[in-house]
């Protein structure tokens, strides 16, 4: 893993003043947080795909659902093993927002445009941070195991993303004008809430990594211009796709001029 925490990229002065061993630890905890976000999303997706496969009368479509379940289960096994071997432990994520996201993710109708837009977001945003930002960049500080896990995950997620985008575009085409007007602000809020949760770890991550006071470090992370710009860059392809198929969305992390 990298020797400095990505959240404080851009030469944050307070962070750069810390000893190297102190700066190294947050990147480990941030990465484990990202893996746990991936586990959570994949568990929700596998649950929904299993229901779709059970109800499907189409052999080819059922096979596609089961193949994706198989691959997502493989990702989860990799993540669990990597978390276990890392020795990094984080408290279980809690809170009203997490509970609401669980309920919402489980019960939004599976044929709806909102469901498939959420699948696209869930497939693309963590993967872009986990793998695509690493491509073509030689980083001798990055663990070869971490890189290989990210690479294997990213290869599968490329096909999953394409599959989700195809369904998302079909579902968006079925939206009526009043539905698009009503749901677009909700989707914008979902995007920002998820980006904040995935890309800006909660206070517990900084507390467990040894940064104190942890709450202040979280505030610094949330207002770090370099990190916010990076999030905007990673969000851009997904936002552009959703806008192209008719969603009237915006994001607080959207790059100016987008």
C-alpha positions, 0 to 999 in steps of 0.5 A: 500500500502507498506510504501516504494517505490518498485523502491528504494528497496535494501536500496537505501541510499538517499531514506532511509535517507528521513522521513517515510511519504515521503518514503511512498508516492511514493509507492502509486503513483507507484501503481496508475501508474501500474493500469493506465498501466493496463487500457491502455493495457486492452483497447487495448486488448478489442478493438482488441478482439472485432474486432476478435469476430465481424469477427469470424464465429466460435461460440466457438472462438467468445464466448472465445473472448467475455468472455475475453472482459467481464473479462478485462472490470471487471478488468478495473472497479476495477482499475478505482474505486481503482484509484478514491478512492485512491485520487492519480492523475497523468498527462495523459501519453503522448509522441511519444513512447506512441503514437507509441505503441498505433498505433502499438498495434492497427494495428499489424495483429491479426494472426501474431506471433508478435501480440500474442507475444505482448499479452503475454508480456502485459498479463504477465509482469504487472500481475507478479508485481501486484500479483505473487510477493505477493503470499506467502508473509505476508506484514502487510503494504499492504492494504487488498483492494489492495491485494484483487484487485491484487488477483482477477486480477491475477486469471483471468490473469492466464487463459488469459496468458495460452490462449495467450501463446497457440495462440502465440506458434501456430503463432510462428510455422508459421514463416519463418526463414527470418521473425524470423530473422527480427522480433526478434530484434524488439520484443526485443526492444518492451520487453525492452521499455514496461518493462521500462515503466511499471516497472520504472515509468516516472518522473511525478510520482516522481514529483507528489509524492513529491520527488525532484528533480524528474528527479534525482530520476528517474535516481536513479530508473533506475540504482538501481541494486536491482530494475533491478534484480527484473525486471529481475526475473519477466521477466524471465518466459516470456523470457524463453517461447518466446525463447522456441518457437523460438524467438531469443530475449534478454533483457537488464534486462535479468539475467546473465546466463539466 
